[in-house]
Amino acid sequence: MSKVFIALQANEDSRCIVDAIVADNPEATVNLQPAMVKIDMPGRLVIRRTSIEERLGRDFDLQEVQVHLISLSGHVDETEDELTLSWDR
């Protein structure tokens, strides 16, 4: 199965985003680097707005992820509530 990934800048907000991603995707692998955090996931990775809001303690627009984004791999499907990275079979 192909892996998808998202790489984010290592900063305070990203920490909450990463915590939310890992909570919602328990099979995800987190790779910490000095300036970034890369999250790999086999097949499909889901980022949920509500999970991020719980950790940040404020409203969160999923498009804010792009402020922290370095790179990603996979097909992107985005709604107001979820951002999904996946590979079609």
KOLDREN-500467 format. One line per field, with one value per atom (N, C-alpha, C): residue number from 1; x negated, y negated, z negated; residue in one letter. Coordinates in steps of 0.2 Angstrom, whole numbers. Each point is the difference from the previous one (the first is absolute). Example, Ala and Ser with C-alpha at 12.3 -4.5 7.8 and 13.67 -1.06 7.14 Angstrom:
2
pos (1:1:1:2:2:2)
px (-66:4:-4:2:-4:4)
py (28:-6:-6:-5:-6:-5)
pz (-39:0:0:4:-1:-3)
code (A:A:A:S:S:S)
***
This chain:
89
pos (1:1:1:2:2:2:3:3:3:4:4:4:5:5:5:6:6:6:7:7:7:8:8:8:9:9:9:10:10:10:11:11:11:12:12:12:13:13:13:14:14:14:15:15:15:16:16:16:17:17:17:18:18:18:19:19:19:20:20:20:21:21:21:22:22:22:23:23:23:24:24:24:25:25:25:26:26:26:27:27:27:28:28:28:29:29:29:30:30:30:31:31:31:32:32:32:33:33:33:34:34:34:35:35:35:36:36:36:37:37:37:38:38:38:39:39:39:40:40:40:41:41:41:42:42:42:43:43:43:44:44:44:45:45:45:46:46:46:47:47:47:48:48:48:49:49:49:50:50:50:51:51:51:52:52:52:53:53:53:54:54:54:55:55:55:56:56:56:57:57:57:58:58:58:59:59:59:60:60:60:61:61:61:62:62:62:63:63:63:64:64:64:65:65:65:66:66:66:67:67:67:68:68:68:69:69:69:70:70:70:71:71:71:72:72:72:73:73:73:74:74:74:75:75:75:76:76:76:77:77:77:78:78:78:79:79:79:80:80:80:81:81:81:82:82:82:83:83:83:84:84:84:85:85:85:86:86:86:87:87:87:88:88:88:89:89:89)
px (-4:4:-4:1:-3:1:-6:1:1:4:1:-4:-1:-4:2:-1:1:-6:-3:-6:2:-1:2:-6:0:-5:0:-5:0:1:6:2:5:3:5:6:3:6:0:-6:-1:0:-2:0:7:4:7:3:-2:3:-3:-6:-3:3:1:4:7:3:7:0:-5:-1:-1:-5:-2:6:4:6:5:1:5:-3:-7:-3:-5:2:-5:-5:0:-5:-5:1:-5:-7:-5:-7:-2:-2:-3:-7:-3:-7:-2:-3:-2:-7:0:-6:-1:-6:-1:5:2:4:7:1:7:2:6:3:3:-2:3:4:6:4:2:-2:1:6:4:6:1:1:2:7:0:6:4:2:5:-1:-1:-1:6:3:6:-2:1:-1:6:3:6:0:4:0:2:5:2:-6:-3:-6:-5:-2:-5:3:6:3:0:1:0:-7:-5:-7:-2:2:-2:4:6:5:3:0:3:3:4:2:-5:0:-5:3:-3:2:-5:2:-5:-5:2:-5:-6:1:-6:-6:2:-5:-6:3:-5:-5:1:-5:-6:2:-5:-3:3:-2:-7:-4:-6:1:3:1:5:3:5:-1:3:0:7:3:7:5:5:6:3:2:3:7:4:7:2:2:1:7:3:7:-2:5:0:-2:1:-1:-6:-2:-5:-4:-7:-5:-2:1:-2:-6:-5:-5:1:0:1:-3:-1:-2:5:3:5:-4:4:-3:1)
py (6:-6:-6:-5:-6:-5:-3:-5:-7:-4:-7:-3:-7:-3:-7:-4:-7:-2:-5:-3:-7:-2:-6:-4:-6:-4:2:0:2:-7:-1:-6:2:-5:2:2:-3:2:7:1:6:6:-1:5:2:-4:2:3:-2:3:7:1:7:4:-2:4:2:-4:1:6:-1:5:7:0:6:4:-4:2:3:-3:2:6:0:5:4:5:3:4:2:3:-4:-7:-5:1:-2:0:-7:-3:-6:-1:-4:-1:-7:-1:-7:-2:-6:-2:-7:-3:-7:-5:-1:-5:2:7:3:6:2:6:3:6:4:6:0:6:4:7:5:4:2:4:5:6:5:-2:-1:-1:-6:-2:-6:-3:-7:-4:-5:0:-5:-5:-6:-6:-3:0:-2:-7:-5:-6:0:4:0:3:4:3:-5:-4:-6:-5:-2:-5:2:7:2:-1:1:-1:-7:-4:-7:-4:2:-4:-6:0:-5:2:-4:2:1:4:1:2:-4:1:4:6:5:-3:-5:-4:-3:0:-3:5:7:5:-3:-3:-2:-5:-4:-4:4:6:4:5:1:5:-1:5:1:4:6:4:5:3:6:5:6:5:3:0:4:-5:3:-4:-3:-7:-4:0:1:-1:-4:-6:-5:-2:0:-3:-5:-3:-4:3:7:4:5:2:5:-2:2:0:7:3:7:1:3:2:8:2:7:1:7:2:4:-1:4:7:5:7:1)
pz (0:0:0:4:0:-6:-1:-6:2:-4:1:-6:1:-5:0:-6:0:-5:3:-4:-2:-7:-2:-4:0:-4:-7:-3:-8:-3:-3:-4:-4:-4:-6:3:5:3:3:4:3:-5:-6:-5:-1:-1:-1:6:6:6:1:-2:0:-5:-6:-5:2:3:3:5:5:5:-2:-5:-3:-4:-3:-4:5:6:4:5:0:5:-4:-4:-5:4:6:3:3:0:2:-3:4:-2:0:-6:-1:0:5:0:-1:-6:-2:2:3:3:-4:1:-4:2:7:2:2:1:2:-3:1:-2:6:1:6:-3:3:-2:6:-1:5:-2:5:-1:6:-1:5:3:7:3:-1:-6:-1:-6:0:-6:-1:-5:-1:-6:2:-5:-1:-6:-2:-4:3:-3:-8:-2:-7:-4:2:-4:-1:5:-1:-5:1:-4:-7:-2:-7:-3:4:-3:0:5:0:-4:-2:-4:3:7:3:7:3:7:5:5:4:7:5:7:3:3:3:5:3:4:-3:-7:-4:0:2:0:5:6:5:-2:-6:-2:-3:-3:-3:5:5:5:4:0:4:6:-1:6:-2:5:-1:6:-1:6:-1:6:0:4:1:3:-6:1:-5:1:-5:0:-6:1:-6:0:-7:-1:-6:-2:-6:-6:-1:-6:1:6:0:6:-1:6:0:6:1:5:-1:4:2:6:2:7:1:6:3:6:3:2:0:2:7)
code (M:M:M:S:S:S:K:K:K:V:V:V:F:F:F:I:I:I:A:A:A:L:L:L:Q:Q:Q:A:A:A:N:N:N:E:E:E:D:D:D:S:S:S:R:R:R:C:C:C:I:I:I:V:V:V:D:D:D:A:A:A:I:I:I:V:V:V:A:A:A:D:D:D:N:N:N:P:P:P:E:E:E:A:A:A:T:T:T:V:V:V:N:N:N:L:L:L:Q:Q:Q:P:P:P:A:A:A:M:M:M:V:V:V:K:K:K:I:I:I:D:D:D:M:M:M:P:P:P:G:G:G:R:R:R:L:L:L:V:V:V:I:I:I:R:R:R:R:R:R:T:T:T:S:S:S:I:I:I:E:E:E:E:E:E:R:R:R:L:L:L:G:G:G:R:R:R:D:D:D:F:F:F:D:D:D:L:L:L:Q:Q:Q:E:E:E:V:V:V:Q:Q:Q:V:V:V:H:H:H:L:L:L:I:I:I:S:S:S:L:L:L:S:S:S:G:G:G:H:H:H:V:V:V:D:D:D:E:E:E:T:T:T:E:E:E:D:D:D:E:E:E:L:L:L:T:T:T:L:L:L:S:S:S:W:W:W:D:D:D:R:R:R)
***
